[in-house]
């Protein structure tokens, strides 16, 4: 991504398409200070952080990322996701953030997978399981094994 920024004059357009699950919602791997500034310049209005503090690796804390987002005039939501202990409360918190966030939205975790997963669960009912799976697959996230769960969630919505 950094090399692209240095060599392409249309970096804003690139960022708007990078990780785009649907218009106005993109997933990214771990954000850095420089990328947050780039996202703000590209027109993103909200950051959703799905990476728990204390997870392995050296990366900015949620407090640091919130301050950075606010410094760039962006909304910030911290909704840590542990896939081994995922709850409906977490899914609902993510859905509320989507509802209250100003778009475009940049959601991130270590790889983008958990952010895409949260989007998938939060949109079950608004979109069909096939639409969700297709949108996520276009960004490299294979959720086909979750079709039964997404269908159940859609039926319950």
trRosetta pair geometry for C-beta under 8 A, 3 or more apart (Angstrom, degrees):
i j d omega theta_ij theta_ji phi_ij phi_ji
1 4 5.7 -57 -155 34 34 114
1 5 6.6 38 149 -25 66 103
1 18 7.1 58 -115 -132 115 156
1 35 7.3 32 120 -106 143 114
2 5 5.6 -51 -153 29 36 114
2 6 6.7 29 153 -16 66 105
2 34 7.8 39 -108 111 103 142
3 6 5.9 -60 -153 37 34 109
3 7 6.3 2 160 3 68 116
4 7 6.4 -78 -143 49 26 92
4 8 5.3 -18 180 14 71 125
4 11 6.7 134 128 -113 89 87
4 14 5.9 -174 148 179 133 164
5 8 7.1 -63 -109 47 14 87
5 11 4.9 57 -124 -121 66 139
5 14 7.9 -146 -80 73 62 144
5 38 6.5 -68 -117 -119 137 145
8 11 5.6 132 90 -65 94 71
8 14 6.3 81 100 -35 145 142
10 13 4.4 -21 167 34 102 119
10 14 6.1 117 113 -25 79 90
11 14 5.2 -53 -148 37 38 118
11 15 6.3 39 155 -21 70 102
11 38 6.8 -80 146 -159 126 114
11 42 7.1 -104 120 -85 80 109
12 15 6.0 -55 -151 35 29 108
12 16 6.5 28 153 -19 63 107
12 41 6.9 -110 -92 122 98 84
12 42 4.2 168 -136 -126 71 77
12 43 6.8 68 -162 -2 112 102
13 16 5.7 -55 -147 35 32 112
13 17 6.5 17 158 -7 65 109
14 17 6.2 -72 -154 44 28 100
14 18 6.0 38 152 -38 68 107
15 18 5.4 -44 -137 22 33 118
15 26 7.8 121 163 116 66 175
15 38 6.3 -177 -83 141 149 103
15 39 6.3 -168 -179 -104 141 59
15 42 4.1 -67 74 -116 141 168
15 44 7.5 -93 142 -32 123 114
16 20 6.9 28 149 -72 53 128
16 26 7.4 -148 -159 -53 32 143
16 42 6.1 -164 -50 169 82 118
16 43 7.2 10 -82 56 111 115
16 104 6.8 -131 -129 -79 84 175
17 20 5.2 -69 -152 -7 38 130
18 26 6.3 61 88 -164 65 136
18 28 7.0 44 125 -95 110 94
19 26 4.3 90 93 -176 96 88
19 27 4.4 -132 177 66 119 56
19 28 5.2 -141 4 -71 169 58
19 112 5.8 -125 -132 -138 127 144
19 139 5.6 69 -142 -148 48 133
20 23 7.2 21 -173 -89 120 36
20 25 7.3 109 -152 81 61 51
20 26 4.9 -41 -88 -97 55 90
20 139 7.1 -175 61 -79 39 123
21 25 5.2 -47 57 105 102 101
21 26 6.8 169 4 -108 77 31
21 27 6.0 57 -35 -9 113 102
21 116 6.2 166 -86 -124 134 85
21 119 5.5 72 108 123 169 162
21 135 5.1 66 -177 153 75 109
21 136 6.3 6 -132 -87 106 58
21 138 7.8 140 -128 64 46 105
21 139 6.0 -63 -84 -7 68 145
22 25 5.2 26 57 45 80 108
22 135 5.8 -15 -58 -152 88 140
24 103 3.7 12 -165 -179 110 147
24 104 4.7 -141 -142 -110 52 70
24 105 6.3 48 154 13 72 84
25 98 7.5 4 -101 -130 132 107
25 103 7.0 -63 -59 -126 66 120
25 104 7.1 -154 -59 -159 30 76
25 105 5.0 -1 -111 61 67 107
25 107 7.1 8 -167 -1 86 112
25 119 6.2 135 157 -126 139 137
26 44 7.7 -83 39 -103 122 123
26 104 6.7 30 1 170 104 116
26 105 7.0 176 30 90 65 58
26 106 5.4 -19 73 -110 100 64
26 107 7.2 174 88 27 47 71
27 106 7.9 135 -108 -163 20 54
27 107 5.2 -32 -106 75 70 92
27 108 6.8 140 -165 -91 60 48
27 112 4.0 110 140 -160 108 98
27 115 4.2 160 -130 96 108 122
27 116 4.8 -57 -38 -58 169 83
27 119 7.1 -114 -59 -9 118 138
27 139 6.5 108 50 145 111 156
27 141 7.9 23 67 -33 155 142
28 31 6.0 64 105 -68 134 88
28 35 7.4 165 170 159 153 142
28 106 5.8 4 0 -173 124 99
28 107 7.3 160 23 81 75 41
28 108 4.4 -34 72 -95 87 105
28 112 5.7 -150 106 -89 6 105
28 115 7.5 10 37 44 49 162
29 108 6.6 35 128 -153 11 101
29 109 7.5 -55 -138 79 44 51
29 110 6.3 -16 -155 148 83 35
29 111 5.1 -15 -108 -130 95 27
29 112 5.3 -64 -63 -29 57 92
30 51 6.8 39 -102 -52 82 163
30 57 7.5 -112 -82 129 159 150
30 59 5.3 -96 -159 -124 134 144
30 108 6.4 122 -107 164 20 124
30 109 7.5 -40 -70 131 62 26
30 110 5.7 3 -49 -129 98 41
31 35 4.8 -137 -153 86 77 124
31 36 5.5 84 162 -59 125 85
31 39 7.5 -31 -135 -18 131 141
31 47 7.1 -67 11 -144 168 130
31 49 8.0 -97 28 -102 120 92
31 60 7.9 -52 91 42 79 120
31 65 7.0 98 77 -131 117 119
31 106 7.3 85 -78 137 138 127
31 108 5.0 150 -23 35 99 173
32 35 4.9 92 49 10 74 103
32 36 7.2 -133 93 -8 37 86
32 59 7.9 -107 -93 -142 70 86
32 60 7.4 132 -134 -7 47 117
33 36 6.0 -56 -153 30 29 111
33 37 6.8 27 152 -15 63 104
33 60 7.0 117 -55 -50 82 145
33 68 6.1 -127 -122 -131 74 143
34 37 5.8 -55 -155 35 35 111
34 38 6.4 34 149 -18 67 106
35 38 5.3 -53 -147 38 38 114
35 39 6.2 43 152 -24 68 101
36 39 5.6 -49 -147 33 32 113
36 40 6.5 33 153 -18 63 103
36 47 7.0 -18 -126 -74 100 150
36 65 7.4 -175 -82 -147 146 76
36 68 5.1 56 107 142 166 121
36 69 6.4 -106 -159 -81 128 61
36 72 6.1 -176 146 1 96 153
36 74 7.7 -130 -171 24 97 150
37 40 5.8 -54 -151 35 31 111
37 41 6.4 30 152 -16 65 107
37 72 6.2 -160 -107 -94 52 137
38 41 5.7 -56 -148 39 32 111
38 42 6.1 31 153 -20 66 109
39 42 5.6 -59 -147 39 30 112
39 44 4.1 -32 169 35 93 138
39 47 7.3 87 110 -79 155 104
39 72 7.8 86 77 130 86 157
39 74 7.6 28 108 -83 110 155
39 106 5.2 -46 -149 -25 144 161
40 43 7.9 96 177 -31 27 11
40 44 6.3 -75 -81 61 34 85
40 72 3.7 -109 -79 171 158 128
40 73 6.6 110 -149 51 122 87
40 74 5.9 -113 -96 -45 99 117
43 104 6.3 66 113 25 90 115
44 47 7.3 68 141 -65 126 74
44 74 6.7 15 114 -117 86 129
44 104 4.9 -76 -114 86 64 97
44 105 7.1 98 -156 -120 96 9
44 106 4.8 9 -155 -21 151 112
45 74 5.9 167 179 -130 32 77
45 75 6.3 31 142 13 78 97
45 101 7.4 143 98 168 100 84
45 102 4.1 -75 128 105 143 100
45 103 6.1 88 41 124 117 8
45 104 6.3 123 14 49 84 48
45 105 7.3 -46 62 -76 78 53
46 74 6.0 165 -95 -176 24 92
46 75 4.2 -18 -110 64 86 104
46 76 7.3 -179 -157 -74 64 31
46 77 7.1 18 -178 0 108 101
46 97 7.9 157 170 169 138 94
46 101 4.0 54 -121 -166 175 113
46 102 5.6 151 -40 60 110 63
46 103 6.7 -52 20 -92 115 38
46 104 7.5 -150 35 108 83 37
46 105 4.5 -26 75 -112 110 78
46 106 7.1 174 91 28 56 64
47 65 6.9 -127 121 163 145 107
47 69 4.7 -124 28 -106 128 132
47 74 5.6 60 -8 137 95 136
47 75 7.3 -177 28 89 59 57
47 76 5.2 -4 64 -113 96 74
47 77 7.4 -170 97 31 54 65
47 105 7.7 157 -91 -162 20 66
47 106 5.3 -23 -108 73 69 94
47 107 7.6 142 -167 -94 49 36
47 108 7.2 -25 -164 13 93 105
48 76 8.0 160 -87 -160 34 45
48 77 4.7 -12 -115 66 76 107
48 79 6.2 -15 -172 26 99 110
48 94 7.2 82 -173 -136 144 82
48 97 5.6 106 -109 142 122 145
48 98 8.0 -14 -63 -68 154 67
48 101 7.1 -59 -55 -85 108 154
48 105 6.2 21 -7 -179 109 112
48 106 7.4 -178 25 92 70 44
48 107 4.0 -17 66 -109 108 86
48 108 7.4 153 82 19 61 57
48 115 6.9 134 94 -133 108 108
49 62 5.7 168 103 -121 153 89
49 65 5.5 100 -76 107 147 152
49 66 8.0 -89 1 -60 141 76
49 76 7.1 14 -7 -170 107 91
49 77 7.0 -174 25 91 70 53
49 78 4.9 -15 64 -113 111 66
49 79 7.2 146 76 32 56 57
49 80 7.6 -12 119 -76 86 62
49 107 7.9 -161 -65 -153 19 59
49 108 6.3 -20 -116 65 55 85
49 109 7.8 118 -173 -84 52 56
50 79 5.8 -20 -101 84 69 81
50 80 6.5 118 -169 -130 42 28
50 81 4.4 -4 -176 8 101 114
50 94 7.8 25 -96 -102 111 120
50 107 6.2 40 -16 177 114 98
50 108 6.7 -170 28 91 86 35
50 109 4.2 -50 83 -69 100 104
50 114 4.7 -168 131 111 134 114
50 115 4.8 -176 14 -76 143 76
50 118 6.1 -155 -107 -9 143 146
51 55 5.8 -105 -180 29 90 145
51 59 7.3 -25 127 98 152 148
51 62 8.0 -173 80 -74 78 91
51 80 6.7 -37 108 -124 19 78
51 81 7.8 -33 -77 39 27 80
51 108 6.8 -31 -17 118 110 80
51 109 4.5 147 -65 -141 83 60
51 110 5.9 118 -110 -42 119 68
51 114 7.6 135 -77 58 59 141
52 55 5.0 111 71 -42 84 107
52 80 3.7 76 -89 -160 73 129
52 81 7.3 -138 -40 46 90 34
52 82 6.2 16 -33 -61 142 91
53 61 5.4 32 -123 -146 111 85
53 62 5.3 -84 -60 -4 107 104
53 80 7.1 -78 3 -87 66 140
55 59 8.0 -12 73 41 94 123
55 110 6.9 -116 131 -59 144 119
57 110 7.2 134 13 -120 156 110
60 64 4.0 -120 -173 93 103 131
60 65 5.2 129 113 -56 120 84
60 68 7.1 11 162 -9 162 142
61 64 4.7 100 53 7 75 101
61 65 6.9 -142 96 -3 40 88
62 65 5.6 -55 -143 41 33 111
62 66 6.2 38 155 -24 66 104
62 78 4.4 63 -163 -123 131 139
62 80 7.6 -75 -70 -61 142 104
63 66 5.8 -51 -148 32 28 112
63 67 6.6 28 153 -16 62 105
64 67 5.8 -57 -152 37 31 110
64 68 6.3 30 152 -19 65 109
65 68 5.5 -53 -145 39 33 114
65 69 6.2 37 155 -22 66 103
65 76 6.8 159 125 -149 84 134
65 78 7.7 126 78 -88 118 104
66 69 5.7 -52 -147 35 30 111
66 70 6.3 26 156 -15 64 108
66 76 4.5 162 -126 114 69 156
66 78 6.7 -51 -65 -43 114 117
67 70 5.9 -58 -147 40 29 109
67 71 6.2 38 151 -27 64 106
68 71 5.5 -49 -147 30 31 118
68 72 6.8 12 157 -3 62 107
69 72 6.2 -73 -157 47 30 99
69 74 4.2 -91 -174 78 84 108
69 75 7.1 -41 154 96 126 19
69 76 3.9 128 76 -69 154 117
70 73 7.4 49 -170 -75 35 18
70 74 7.0 -103 -72 57 27 63
70 76 6.5 -70 -45 -4 80 126
75 101 5.7 -172 87 -135 145 77
75 102 5.9 130 -5 29 132 93
77 97 4.2 87 -158 -133 174 131
77 101 6.9 -79 -16 -80 131 115
79 90 6.5 128 177 -160 101 80
79 93 5.1 169 -125 117 121 117
79 94 5.3 155 138 -78 163 77
79 97 6.2 -112 -31 -23 139 150
79 118 7.2 119 110 -146 130 159
81 86 6.6 18 -161 -104 88 94
81 90 6.1 122 -106 174 77 139
81 109 6.5 -58 51 -97 113 139
81 114 4.3 163 88 178 137 128
81 115 7.8 -179 19 -66 147 47
81 117 7.4 154 168 76 154 117
81 118 6.0 -118 -81 -59 150 121
82 85 4.6 15 94 44 117 94
82 86 6.8 -156 83 -60 56 61
83 86 5.6 -5 -140 -40 38 115
83 114 6.3 -127 -56 -104 102 102
83 117 7.2 30 -104 91 109 170
86 90 5.9 -108 -156 58 65 141
86 91 7.4 64 173 -45 100 95
87 90 5.0 107 59 2 75 97
87 91 7.3 -136 104 1 46 86
88 91 5.2 -50 -147 39 43 115
88 92 6.1 45 152 -21 70 103
89 92 5.7 -54 -146 38 30 111
89 93 6.3 33 152 -22 64 104
90 93 5.6 -50 -147 33 32 113
90 94 6.5 32 152 -18 63 104
90 118 7.4 -93 140 -117 96 110
91 94 5.7 -56 -153 36 31 112
91 95 6.4 33 150 -20 65 106
91 118 6.7 -168 -116 -144 62 74
91 121 4.6 -87 -130 128 121 129
91 122 6.0 -172 -173 -73 79 71
92 95 5.4 -51 -144 37 35 113
92 96 6.3 38 154 -20 66 103
93 96 5.7 -52 -149 35 31 113
93 97 6.5 35 150 -21 63 103
94 97 5.6 -51 -150 33 33 113
94 98 6.5 36 151 -19 65 102
94 118 4.3 -133 -145 177 166 118
94 119 7.6 -117 158 -69 129 42
94 121 7.4 73 70 77 139 104
94 122 4.9 -115 107 -67 105 133
95 98 5.7 -51 -151 34 33 113
95 99 6.4 34 150 -20 64 106
95 122 4.0 179 -81 -144 80 101
96 99 5.5 -55 -148 36 33 114
96 100 6.1 10 160 -2 68 113
97 100 6.2 -69 -140 49 27 96
97 101 5.6 36 162 -39 67 114
98 101 5.9 -49 -132 23 23 115
98 105 7.1 -69 -120 -33 68 173
98 119 7.6 119 -84 -119 139 73
98 122 5.8 126 1 149 146 148
101 105 5.2 54 130 -91 145 121
107 112 7.9 105 99 -140 82 69
107 115 3.7 159 125 -159 110 125
107 118 7.2 -136 175 66 152 123
107 119 6.9 175 42 -51 158 110
108 112 6.7 -47 -132 -92 59 65
108 115 5.8 -27 -89 -49 10 150
109 112 6.4 176 46 -69 83 16
109 113 6.7 -78 70 52 129 64
109 114 4.1 49 -16 49 170 113
109 115 5.2 -171 -7 -29 99 92
110 113 7.8 -19 67 29 83 97
110 114 7.6 67 27 8 80 116
111 114 7.7 102 54 2 82 80
112 115 5.5 -64 -157 45 49 113
112 116 5.9 50 148 -23 79 106
112 139 7.3 -108 141 146 138 123
112 141 7.3 -121 116 -64 97 121
113 116 5.9 -60 -150 38 27 108
113 117 6.2 29 153 -21 65 108
113 141 5.9 156 -122 -118 66 111
114 117 5.3 -51 -144 36 34 116
114 118 6.3 36 155 -20 66 102
115 118 5.8 -50 -148 34 31 110
115 119 6.6 34 151 -19 62 104
116 119 5.6 -53 -151 36 34 113
116 120 6.3 39 149 -24 65 104
116 136 5.0 113 175 -133 120 105
116 139 6.6 -163 -103 83 138 130
116 141 4.3 -170 116 -36 160 175
116 143 7.6 -149 132 -44 109 127
117 120 5.5 -51 -150 31 32 115
117 121 6.5 25 155 -12 65 105
117 141 7.5 -141 -54 -177 70 139
117 143 7.1 158 -105 -98 72 126
118 121 5.9 -55 -146 40 32 106
118 122 5.9 29 157 -18 66 112
119 122 5.8 -60 -141 42 27 110
119 123 6.1 9 163 -6 64 117
119 136 7.6 161 80 -84 113 104
120 123 6.4 -75 -148 45 21 99
120 124 6.9 42 153 -48 61 91
120 132 4.8 102 -141 178 83 122
120 133 7.8 64 -134 -72 124 48
120 136 5.8 -8 -74 -54 118 142
120 143 5.7 -156 -120 -144 165 173
120 146 7.0 65 141 103 145 149
120 150 6.5 -68 164 -102 102 122
121 124 5.8 -30 -153 -5 35 115
121 150 7.6 -120 -98 -104 52 79
121 153 6.4 -107 -149 -159 69 171
123 126 4.8 -77 -161 53 72 113
123 127 5.0 14 150 21 110 109
123 132 6.0 162 90 -100 112 112
124 127 7.4 -67 -103 62 28 73
124 129 7.2 25 -126 -84 93 71
124 132 6.7 -17 -83 -52 68 159
124 150 4.9 -150 -108 -156 118 70
124 151 8.0 -110 -155 -50 114 13
124 153 3.6 39 119 103 152 118
124 154 4.6 -111 175 -61 82 72
124 157 6.3 174 113 -37 76 135
125 153 6.6 -95 -36 132 93 78
125 154 4.7 179 -71 -133 49 57
125 156 7.6 -79 -79 71 118 59
125 157 2.6 -36 -103 68 144 166
126 157 7.6 -93 -29 147 58 160
127 131 4.1 -118 178 88 109 128
127 132 5.1 135 101 -55 122 84
127 135 7.5 -10 162 -4 164 138
127 154 7.9 -95 83 -106 44 123
128 131 4.6 98 53 5 78 101
128 132 7.0 -144 93 -4 42 86
128 154 6.7 49 -130 -130 43 165
129 132 5.8 -57 -150 38 31 112
129 133 6.1 29 155 -18 67 109
129 146 7.9 -158 -154 110 106 76
129 147 4.9 94 159 -148 136 68
129 150 3.9 129 -117 102 95 118
129 151 4.6 -39 -39 -62 143 75
129 154 6.3 -115 -46 -12 84 141
130 133 5.8 -54 -142 39 29 110
130 134 6.1 30 158 -19 64 109
130 147 7.7 34 -70 -128 59 107
131 134 5.8 -57 -146 38 27 111
131 135 6.3 27 157 -20 64 108
132 135 5.9 -57 -147 35 28 109
132 136 6.3 18 159 -10 64 110
132 143 6.9 -62 127 86 96 141
132 150 5.7 -152 63 -158 146 148
133 136 6.1 -62 -147 42 27 105
133 137 6.0 30 155 -24 65 112
133 143 5.2 -138 -117 77 75 93
133 144 5.5 82 -156 -87 133 59
133 146 7.5 176 -90 65 100 91
133 147 6.3 -9 -59 -84 144 87
133 150 7.2 -164 -48 34 94 166
134 137 5.6 -54 -141 35 28 113
134 138 6.6 37 157 -29 61 101
135 138 6.0 -50 -159 22 29 115
135 139 7.7 5 151 2 57 103
136 139 6.2 -71 -163 45 39 98
136 141 4.1 -72 170 80 98 110
136 142 7.6 175 117 -75 105 13
136 143 5.1 32 83 4 151 121
137 140 7.5 73 -167 -60 36 8
137 141 6.6 -107 -79 69 33 56
137 142 6.0 54 -107 -99 86 56
137 143 7.3 -120 -55 25 80 78
137 144 7.5 45 -75 -47 123 94
142 145 7.6 57 135 1 91 91
143 146 4.5 -42 178 34 88 121
143 147 7.8 133 129 -51 77 60
143 150 7.4 79 143 -42 120 137
144 147 6.0 -4 -172 -35 50 107
146 149 4.9 -57 -167 48 76 113
146 150 5.4 77 132 -26 91 102
147 150 5.8 -59 -141 41 27 109
147 151 6.1 29 160 -21 64 109
148 151 5.7 -57 -147 37 29 112
148 152 6.4 30 155 -19 64 105
149 152 5.7 -53 -149 35 32 112
149 153 6.3 31 154 -18 65 106
150 153 5.7 -53 -145 38 32 111
150 154 6.2 35 153 -22 64 106
151 154 5.6 -53 -146 35 30 113
151 155 6.4 31 154 -19 64 105
152 155 5.8 -56 -149 36 31 110
152 156 6.3 23 155 -14 65 110
153 156 5.8 -61 -147 41 31 108
153 157 6.4 43 152 -39 65 102
154 157 5.7 -45 -150 15 32 118
